[in-house]
Structures are given as C-alpha cells and as structure tokens.
Amino acid sequence: MPTEHADSPRDESAEAAPNDALALKILVAGGFGVGKTTLVGAVSEIRPLRTEELLSEAGQSVDDTDGVAQKTTTTVAMDFGRITIRSGLSLYLFGTPGQDRFWFLWDELSQGALGAVVLADTRRLEDCFPAVDYFEHRKIPFVVAVNCFAGARSYGERDVSRALDLDPGTPVVLCDARDRDSGKEVLIRMVEYAGRMHTARLLDSVG
C-alpha cells in the first residue's frame, strides 16, 4: 500500500468548502518528473495529499528516468489539493501518476473531471503525448502548461502547439510549477477554456 506523506487538513471544519460553493474537479497530468506534484503542492491552500514512494531498483527496468536522473521518488496513486479561485468557486486537484505502469488509475481519476492540465517539459516533450492523446480521445478539455525548467531551451506557445499537433484552439501556456501565482493562472485558463467547450457542446446538442 502506498504511504500517504501528508496529514489530514489542519482544521477540517474551517477549511472545508462552504455547502453552497461550486467545487470543480481538475486533473493535473503529464509525463514522469514533469512537475505535477510540485504544481499541486504550490497552489493548494490545504496541506496536499501525496502518495510518493522511493524509486527502487526493481522499477529500473520499467521506469524511464532519462532527463530526470536526480528524481528519487514517484507518485504511485495520486496527488490531491484544493484551491479557491474566487469566492464560491473551488477546484479539487488530482495529480495523476506519470509512469506507464500506473496509467490504469487514470480512468478512475478522470470520472467527473471538468478538464485537465497537461504539464510539459520541452526537454522531453514526447513524454506528454500519451496524456494529450488520452484527453483528446475522451473529449476532456485540457490546456498544455509548459513547465519552464532552468536551463531548458525556451519555445513559444505556437512552437509547442505545432510540435504536439494539438487541435486548433487548445491553449498552451508557459508556467513555473513552483510558483503559486503562475500555477493559479494556469488553472484559471483551464476553467475558462473548459467552460467555453462545455457551453459549445451543450448548444450543439440542443441546436
């Protein structure tokens, strides 16, 4: 069983979302070591739930650590956090595991999600293709957030969009997963985009 390296929220009665508030579920996905746990932890207003375990020799044959050799832990179930975007609107964030062997959890985590943030690292851009394909095939709205790692070559949003062959209109944003304000802006873009997509689909269905 994975170890949960976090306590329960400090004061559940004080930190619980009000009964009349709107709570939306957002996934944070992407390849191994791209910054999903970091983003959820940076923006969460409660102590985030993490299910990380140390990388082991047994997993060396199945875990691709190219480009992230310094990484010593991995998410084996999910990350969880919460952020209030504005009064009456909270987001529940579910960070997905990055390695192939844990992708069976994605179907469970994606149920009821408004949309997703796909984190990308331009040094290993191909690692986010599976997440992009997953959400495109299931018609789950998503934005691509390029986590700007120090020392990585800088690319523009259009360059990333072309490289990933994204559907027209899919937002690409640059961010720093360690910075709360930067992460919050990504989530706002996600909610706005998902709202437009769901509205358009609703109008199509009644038109």
Secondary structure, 3 states (H helix, E strand, C coil): CCCCCCCCCCCHHHHCCCCCCEEEEEEEEECCCCCHHHHHHHHCCCCCEEEEEECCHHHCCCCCCCCCCCCCEEEEEEEEEEEEEECCEEEEEEECCCCHHHHHHHHHHHCCCCEEEEEECHHHHHHHHHHHHHHHHCCCCEEEEEECCCCCCCCCHHHHHHHHCCCCCCCEEEECCCCHHHHHHHHHHHHHHHHHHHHHHHHHHHC
